[in-house]
């Protein structure tokens, strides 16, 4: 089974930056897509970004577009989420998930579908991001 571990969360002031990492093991990255999801207190988990492991296509939900950047180091099986201009509304537990790249379809046209958790097979433990005002 694919194993995922998100890290890099913490407390930051509004306007600050954090970089999250998702370390993956027991898989071949070029066969997968990695998605980042977050769950704020009292809300459902939502997808915010994904990256295709083979062609590198990416997608962002509107709320983070222009502020967050997803990238990958395929050799190390690590996916990063650089988060800039953080807002209190970004406070959440952040998770990374892996899914078959053809099933996820990240960067292949249907962005909203690529951020649906049901298209992913493995979900890692989350990391808490708290943005203070």
TORVO-259582 format. One record per residue (C-alpha): residue in three letters; x, y, z. Coordinates in steps of 0.5 Angstrom, whole numbers, plus 500, padded with zeros to 3 digits. Example, Ala and Ser with C-alpha at 12.3 -4.5 7.8 and 13.67 -1.06 7.14 Angstrom:
<rs>
ala525491516ser527498514
</rs>
This chain:
<rs>
unk500500500unk502507499unk504511505unk504518506unk506523511unk505530511unk509535515unk511542515unk505545519unk505550524unk503557527unk504563522unk502570522unk497573517unk501574510unk506569512unk509563509unk510556510unk512550506unk508543507unk512537505unk508530503unk513524503unk511518500unk513511500unk512504497unk510507490unk512509483unk511517483unk510517475unk504512476unk500517481unk497524482unk498527489unk493532492unk493536498unk487537502unk485541508unk480541513unk478547517unk474546524unk467544523unk468543516unk468538511unk475536508unk476539501unk481539495unk486545494unk491543489unk494537485unk500535481unk500529476unk507525477unk508523470unk507530466unk507535472unk500538470unk497542476unk491545479unk489549484unk482551487unk480558486unk481560494unk489558493unk490560486unk496565486unk498564493unk500557493unk504553489unk505545488unk511542486unk515535486unk521532487unk520525483unk527523485unk525523493unk518522492unk516528496unk511533494unk511540496unk506546497unk509553498unk504557501unk504564501unk500570503unk497566508unk490568511unk486566517unk482562513unk487558511unk487555518unk486547517unk489541518unk492539511unk493532508unk496529502unk493524498unk495519492unk491516487unk492513480unk494519475unk489517470unk483516475unk485523478unk486527472unk490532475unk491538470unk487534464unk481538464unk476537469unk480541475unk474540480unk474532479unk481532480unk480535487unk475530489unk478525495unk474519492unk479519486unk484518491unk486511494unk491513500unk491519505unk496521509unk496523516unk495531516unk499537519unk496543522unk497550520unk494555524unk494562521unk493568526unk491575525
</rs>
